[in-house]
């Protein structure tokens, strides 16, 4: 009789794709899954270690599951993912309840590992970080059935001074285009209507395989798949955005006019210390070009405050940049001093209270910008995808093209009509509440 598995997936959407692949491999081998730790025979924790908060969450989750193992509530505990890759020796030494550890490039060994653990064999498995990404797996989609992430590349070559990703994920390797198209077709056949392209950097897709950027061609082929309604692109490094990509986004109707640009800072001095390959002038020029050629584009970015050596002047430059650029969506992280990165060894580390103060100032400014932008949406009509129903109310939760799942705002649609998750509807915005919008179905709108 096959074991019942509790699978815990932590971290980013790229890690989630790995989890869904492992779930697919396990399901194909006849394993069952449960969300109840009291009903599980085996626990698998897919971990993250990108920043300190993520590392702590992963460690605490492993320790919590280890207690279940010690008490006899579960038979085995397997740890996978970035934390498993980076701290394998520490996990082996400090948490003996862990029965097996799989590195980031060894997720295809999950079935074999589980079978060996069932036989009392502890099998820690790590593979070359630069091996080809896993393809051809029928994933178990865990996002609700109407949207899914498509990981188009693995690893990164940028080597930013604060980032550990190349050490745990390897160099940049694109997934062959044919494999991605086939995976997207399988997802569409399963009912997926919104496809979200992810990688450490999507804009460089294809350079290693084809000798040129192939994201525009991939997008055109994905847009040809019937059943897909929206295609969203995340993690576009601004210095790699070119005219071919802009033209494709503008011409292909299925591509959301939404880009996530991980800019990190706007002070040239800090950008250099970060190892970034752009400067403020180039950033402003790219943003201006995007808005000129795609006037309704929604731009999202993420920033790091409190990076080593960041002066008050650098911080004020960043505030000025945010004020001028008026990003539609913006997130801020306080700098996390990650071991094995060059930034961790830099002088002039910033005190935590200074980081928090600067974080608050950045978010307060962005809040003003975001609230004003939301007010400007009132009386407009937008296409939105239904995410689910509000309990005990005649209302639904939805997202517009300006909102990626899990990170952006929501749209609440008031209607007595029965709608289904994944439905696309036309909504007239009639009110706002902070970052979120309120609206009614356009054909139900009355003055």
Secondary structure, 3 states (H helix, E strand, C coil): CCCEEEEEECCCHHHHHHHHHHHHHHHHCCCEECCCCCCCCEEEEEECCCCHHHHHHHHHHHHHHHHHHHHCCCCEEEEEEHHHHHCHHHHHHHCCCCCEEECCCCHHHHHHHHHHHHCCCCCCECCCCCCCCCCCCCCCCCCCCCEEEEECEECCCCCCCCCCHHHHHCCCEECCHHHHHHHHHHHHHCCCCEEEEECCCCCCCCHHHHCCCCHHHHHHHHHCCCCCCEEEECCCCHHHCCHHHHHHHHHCCCEEEEEEEEEECCCHHHHHHHCCCCCHHHHHHHHHHHHHHCCCCEEEEEEEECCCCCCHHHHHHHHHHHHHHCCCEEEEEECCCCCCCHHHHCCCCCCHHHHHHHHHHHHHHHHHHHHHHHHHCCCCEEEEEEEEECCCCCEEEEEECCCCCCCCCCEEEECCCCCCCCCEEEEEEEEEECCEEEEEEHHHCCC
